[in-house]
Amino acid sequence: MRPLRIFLAVVALTLFSCENDDTAFTSEFDQSLSQWRQLKAQFNNSYVFSLVQSSVFGFGSTTTITVQNGVVTQRAFEAYQRTDTPGEKEVTRSWVENQDELNTNDEGAAPMTIDEIYTSCDKDILSVSPDDNFIDFGTDSNGVIQLCTFIPKNCADDCIVGFVLDSFEWL
């Protein structure tokens, strides 16, 4: 009878200790999402934020998205090349789409709300295998999502997948 109890204890420990190893950021994510929901209600779900993408090779882009009452109303894009002067960049392309023009340009981040970023972060980023990827999630000083990314462990350059918010402001 004792070997059966030991076997059952091992099985129980195994089942309960193997809960979703890929949820290292679950608590932080849930707290941030809760904070986001409170703040967006307080500020009428109206804000502007910028998503950045950059390369180790010196080029990058910023997409600035304006959301009013929960609806994307503008998307602006700026591509750049870093110059030899530290901190400076040369703009190589730019455009602005108003609400009736959204998605008329292929470049830049999709015109999405912070709610959609939280959803994609949860489903597409934080759910990848931590055995194969470096996963990161972070918030700004208000607890709102600022970073949700993964980088495959076998990748050398420009492999980051996800969202990096450069700025955020309530309207």
Secondary structure, DSSP 8 states (H G I E B T S, - for coil): -HHHHHHHHHHHHHHHHTS-TT-TTHHHHHHHHHHHHHHHHHTTT-EEEEEEEE-TTSEEEEEEEEEETTEEEEEEEEEEEE-SSTT-EEEEEEEEEEGGGTT-SSSSS-S--HHHHHHHIIIIITTS-TTTEEEEEEE-TTS-EEEEEEEETT--SS--EEEEEEEEEE-
